[in-house]
């Protein structure tokens, strides 16, 4: 099962339906073929962030946020590399035969 992607305009239109229509959020979600929880999440995001809601591909709008995103990605990669090296060192030490006499 693959993850569906929705355009920013679709999300905004769906949220506006929940704010203007006489239907319940569940009925609107069923009509659109999406989960109710997803529609509530979009609605909350739209009401709190307004213009900055639904940024798209996950890239930040301003330079500082983009820099933070890049640094967090680098930190995650370095942490993973460190864990791999730490575990491989343990395996390497275990593979050396003991020269005890």
C-alpha positions in Angstrom: 0.0 0.0 0.0 1.5 3.3 -1.0 1.0 6.7 0.7 -1.3 9.1 -1.1 -0.2 12.7 -1.6 -2.7 15.6 -1.6 -2.1 19.0 -3.1 -2.1 22.1 -0.9 -5.2 23.4 -2.6 -7.1 20.1 -2.0 -6.3 20.3 1.7 -7.4 24.0 1.9 -10.6 23.2 0.1 -11.3 20.2 2.3 -10.7 22.3 5.4 -13.0 25.1 4.1 -15.7 22.6 3.5 -15.6 21.6 7.2 -15.8 25.3 8.2 -18.7 26.2 5.8 -20.7 23.1 5.1 -23.6 21.9 7.2 -22.2 18.4 6.9 -20.2 16.8 9.7 -16.5 16.3 9.3 -17.0 12.6 9.1 -19.4 13.0 6.2 -17.0 15.3 4.4 -14.1 12.9 5.0 -16.2 10.0 3.6 -17.1 12.0 0.5 -13.5 12.9 -0.1 -12.2 9.4 0.6 -9.9 10.3 3.4 -9.7 9.4 7.1 -11.5 11.6 9.6 -8.4 12.0 11.7 -6.4 13.3 8.7 -9.1 15.9 8.0 -9.0 17.0 11.6 -5.2 17.3 11.4 -5.4 19.4 8.3 -8.0 21.6 9.9 -5.9 22.2 13.0 -2.9 22.9 10.9 -4.8 25.4 8.7 -6.3 27.2 11.7 -3.0 27.6 13.5 -0.6 28.2 10.7 -2.8 29.9 8.0 -0.5 30.9 5.2 2.3 28.6 6.3 0.0 25.6 6.5 0.8 22.7 4.2 4.3 23.7 3.0 4.5 20.8 0.6 7.6 18.7 0.2 8.8 19.3 3.8 11.2 22.0 2.9 11.1 25.0 5.1 10.1 28.5 3.8 12.8 30.5 5.4 16.6 30.1 5.4 16.9 29.6 9.2 14.4 26.8 9.2 16.0 25.2 6.2 19.4 25.3 8.0 18.0 23.7 11.1 16.4 20.9 9.0 19.8 20.2 7.3 21.6 20.2 10.6 19.1 17.8 12.2 19.5 15.5 9.2 23.3 15.6 9.5 23.0 14.9 13.2 20.8 11.9 12.6 23.2 10.5 10.0 26.3 10.9 12.2 24.5 9.3 15.1 23.6 6.3 13.0 27.1 6.0 11.7 28.5 6.2 15.3 26.1 3.4 16.4 27.2 1.3 13.5 30.9 1.8 14.2 30.4 1.1 17.9 28.6 -2.2 17.2 31.1 -3.2 14.6 34.0 -2.6 17.0 32.3 -4.9 19.5 32.0 -7.6 16.9 35.6 -7.2 15.8 36.9 -7.5 19.3 34.9 -10.7 19.9 36.3 -12.2 16.7 40.0 -12.0 17.9 41.0 -15.2 19.6 42.2 -15.0 23.1 46.0 -15.4 23.5 45.8 -16.2 27.2 48.3 -18.8 28.6 
